[in-house]
Amino acid sequence: MKKLPKIPASQITDETLFFMKRRQLLKALGIGAAGLTVATTANAGLFSWFDDDTPTPPMTPRKPLTFIQPEEFQPSLTLTPEDKVIGYNNFYEFGLGKSDPAENAHTLVTDEWTVTIDGEVNRPLTLNLDDINTKFPLEERIYRMRCVEAWSMVIPWVGFPLAKLLALVEPTSKAKYVAFETRYAPEQMPGQKSRYIGGGLSYPYVEGLRLDEAMNPLTLLATGVYGKTLPNQNGAPIRLVVPWKYGFKGIKSIVKIRLTEQMPDTTWNLSAPSEYGFFANVNPDVSHPRWSQATERFIGAGGLGQVTRQPTLLFNGYGEQVASLYQGMDLRRYY
């Protein structure tokens, strides 16, 4: 076989140029948004390579929250700037691009929101936002967030441990898993009714945890970020945060929590089971089928010319708190 010529380093495209703005690239290629169809097996990674790290989303009114700041959850980590946390994210119900949720999520109506908790419980409950805000004292927790697309942030969430909510409903001895469901409102969430906007996923979005994962002290139900209520694009009015797992496990805009005996189906595992496992623990040694997970792009204060590439940490750096949950498990098989 003829040996391929070695490409000089001078001819290799610089990383900062490769991560050019998605819209600029598509425009240059002559491709309009209406002409894009993304296969479900490629949804999580395709557009991330062409997105800008410096979106400027429109700011919507958000209420300041009252919370405590436990010392153990205030690590000395460099925070991702607020405008990027609320402007660069995945919420396919509002579009496939990273800035689409910030631009489009204003259509979501969060008034009169309720969350139902039922299934294998002794005391099923339906709570409105007033119930949630009065029953559970809020605290700020600074967590790393690692996306399966190999980018990361550090985010100051405001919320309360999921374990406190589950304690109220008293899980039965049959409860082994916790299933979550986001709101289904196609008229407010256009990706739910159009495969061109929502990537062809089956909606409503569903996720799940094992009960011991849900009860872990790190698992958070967030109602705010950066000291104020959640923006719609970040999962208002209440979302899940599980910092040792890939970000797609953090289901947004939750309306239903159900305790089950059997492992629940989850959206991405149904869509592409070879790519997105039920556990989805951050693991630098288990590559995604289409890219390595060994390193990540940290989205910090700089622009495209200041991308920070850093090693991925096992369990996203939370191994001391959660590794015991998986003792004896093959983390390559149970990815």
N, C-alpha and C positions, 0 to 999 in steps of 0.2 A: 504494500500500500504506500502510495506517495505521501511523504511527510509534509504536513501543512507548515507554511512559513510562520515563523514567530513574529507576532505583532509588536512593534516597538511601543514602549510606554508612552511616548510622545503622541502616538496615534490613538490612544484609548480615550474615549469620551470621559471628561471629568464628571464625577458623581453629581456635583451641584448643577451641572447643565442637564444631566439626565432627569433630575427631579424638577422639570419645568412645569409651568402651569398647565393643568389638564385642558382647560378651555382653549388656551393659546395653541396647544398642540393639535387638538381636534380641528380647530379652525384652519390651521395650516394644512391639514390633511384633507380639508374640504368635507368633513363629516359633521353633520348637524346632530343635535341631541335626539331629534325624532327618529334618526336613522340608526340609533344604537340599540342592539339587542345583546344582552349579556347572558351567557349560559349560567345556570345556577351553580355549576361546579367551579366557576371562576369568580363568583360574586365577591368573595371576601378580599381578593388581592388585586384585581386588575387595575382599578382606578387609583389605588394608593400610590402607584409608581409615578403618576402624572400630576399629583396634587401639590399645590403650594402650601407651605407651612405657615403662611402669614395672611389668612383670610381676615376680612373686616366685616363681620356680620352686623346687621342692624341690631341695636340694643333695644330690648323690650323691658318695660317696668318690672322690677322684681323686688319683693319685700325683704327687708333685713330680718334675720332670725336671731333668736336668743339661744345661746348654747354655751357649754363649758368646753374647755380645752385640756383634756387629760394629758398629762405629761408624756405618758408612754406612747401616745399617738401624735406627738409633735416632733418627729425626727428632723434632723438637720439635713434636709434634702432640698435641692434647687427646685422651686415650684415652676410648673409650666404657667406662663402668663394667662390671665383670665380670658383675654380675647381669643386665645387659641383653644382653651378648654371648651369654650362655648361656640367656637366657630369651625373646629376641625374634628369631625366625628362621624360615626356610622349610625344611621337611623333610616333604614331602607324604606320605611313607610313614607318618607319624604324625599326620596331620591338616592341615587347611587354615588354621587359626588360628595366629597368631604364637606363642602360648603353648602350643599343642598338643604340639609336639615335646618341650618341657621336661616336660610333664605325662605324656606317654605313652611316651617312648623308653626307659624302664627295661626294657621287654620285650626289647630287643635284646641278644643274648648275644655278647660279643666274645672269649670264650675260644677258644683254638685257631684264631685267625684266620690266614688265609693270603692272599697276593697273588700271582697268576700273571702273569708278563710273557712274552709270546710273540708270534707273528706273524712279521714280516719282521725277524728278529734271528738272529744267529749262535749266541747262547748263551741260550736260553730258561731262565727261572728261576721257581721257586716259593719265596717267602720267607715265613717266619712272623714274628711280632712280635719275637721274640728276634733273628732275623737282621737285621731292619730296625733295631732299636735298637743293635746292635753294629757294623753295617757303616757307618753314616752318623752322623757327629758332628752333634749338634743345635745349632741357633742360633736366637736370638729375632729376629724381624723385625716391626717395627711397620709395618703396611700400612693404607692407606685401603681400605675395602670399600664398593662402590656397588651397591645392588640396582637391578634394572630397574624396580622399583616407585617409584623416586625417593626412597628414603631411604638413608642412609649411616651408616657407623660407622668408627672407627679401632681396630684390633685388634692386640694383640701375639701373633702366632702363634709357635709353636715347631715347627721342622721342619728339612728339608734340601732342597737343590735337586733337582728332578726330574731334571735333567741327570746327576747323579751315579748315579742308578739306571739311566738309559738307557745310560750308558757301560758298565755292567757287562754288559748283554745284547748289546752291539755291533750296532746297527742295520745292516741291509744297505743296498745302494745303491737298493733298491726302496722303502725306508721313506720315506713322505712325510707321514704323519699318525700321530697317537697317539689310540687310542680307549680310553675308560674305562668301566667298568661297576660299579655298586654291587651290594651283596648282594641276592639274591632270597630272601626268607624270609617268606612271607605270614603264617605263624603268629606271627612276632615283629614284623613290620612291617605292621600292619593296613590301611594305605592301599593296599598292593599287592593286596589281595583284595576291597576294597570301594570302589566308585567314589564313594560318599558320604563316605568318609574321605579317599581319595587323589585326588579330583578327576577321576577318569576317565582318567588318563594310562596309557600303556602301560609296564609295568614288566618287568624291572628298568630303573632310570634309567640312561641312557647319555649320555656327553658325548665331546667330541673337541677336539683341537688340531692345528694344523699342526706338523710336526716342529720347525721353527725356533722356533715359539712355545714348544713344550715344552722346548726346550733353552735358552731365554733364562734368564739368571741370576736373574731375578725369580720365575720359576715355582717354586712351593714345594709339596712334599708335607708337610702339617702333621700332626703327631701330638700336638700340645698347644696350649694357649692359656692365657694368663695364668700361665705357668710350671708348669702341671700338665697331665696327660693330658687329651685331649679328652673332654668329656661326650658321651654318646650323641647328644644332640640337635644337636650341632655336627659330627657326622660321624665319631665314634669307629669304629675306632681310627686310621684314616688317611684323609685327604681332600686334595683339590686346592685350591690357592689361586693364582689368577691375577689380581693386583691391578689390572691395567688393563682388565679385562673385567667385564661385569655379573656379579653374584654367582651366578646360576644356572649359570654355567660351572664353578663350584667344586664338583664332584661329591663327595658324601660317602660314607663307609663303603665304600671301594673294595676290590674283590676281584679285579678283572681289568684288566690294561693290555695292549693289543694294538697293535702297530705295523702299519700298513697302507699299501698303495700308493694306495688310493682314499679319498676323503673319507668318513669314517664318518657314519652317521645319528646324530642326537642327539634326545633326548626332546622338548624344547620346539620344535625346528625341525620335527619330524614332526607335533607336535600343532597348531601354529599358525605355519606358515612365513612368513606375512606380518607376524608380530609379533616372532619370535625367530630371528635369523639365526645362521649357524654361527659367525661371528667374534665378534659381541656385544661389540665394543669400546665402552667408554664414550665417548659423543659427544654434547655438548650441542646440536649442530646437527641431529641426526637424532631426531625425535620418535617415541615409540611411537605407534601408531595411535590410542590412546585417552588419551594424556596427553603433556605436554611433558617433555623431558629436560633442559631448560635450567637448572633449579635442583633442589635436593634438600633433604630434611629430615635434618639431622644429629642422630642420636640420642646425646645426651650425658648429662650428669649431672642435668639438670632433668626435671620432669614435663611434662604436657601444656601447662602454661602457659608453658613455657620452650623451645618448639620453636625450633631455629635453622635458618632457611632460608638457604641459601648457593648460590652459582653452581656448576654442574657443571663439572669440568675435563676437557678433552679427554684421552683415555686415562687418566682419573682422576688426572691429575697426573704420570703416568709417561712422558710423551711423549719425553723425552730418552733414555730407555732402550729404548723400543720402537717409536717412529715409523718407524724405518728398515725395520722388518719389512713395512711396508705401502706403501713407496715406489712411486708410480705406480698405486696402486689407488684406485678410486672408493669412498670410504668410505660413500657413500649407497647404492650398489648392493650392496656387500659389507658389510652391516650386521651 
